[in-house]
């Protein structure tokens, strides 16, 4: 099982658009992963990060969130999140070594799943 960090930066949006994005993102993460955890978010939710435990590749996760088709030719795109032109996403597979200061919950979540 792989663990990824998903870092998302959204362009300015209305609060209700951010809420719709969050609901769609949660549904996609429930489909793609065996477990996920919010790692950080700004108060306005325009910048956020999730830890995701999944067998999927970083590219498969990114494509599902930003609305592109899955790399599997027979699969359909997942539900749209509202990811828009100018939004940014970075998906990184994480290693087992973690160091933190002030992110103890995140470190604990990672340590429990990296074995």
Secondary structure, 3 states (H helix, E strand, C coil): CEEEEEEEECCCCCHHHHHHHHHHHHHHHHHHCCEEEEEEECCCCCEEEEEEEECCCHHHHHHHHHCCCCCCCCCCCCCCCCCCCCCEEEEEECCCCCCCCCCHHHHHHHHHHCC
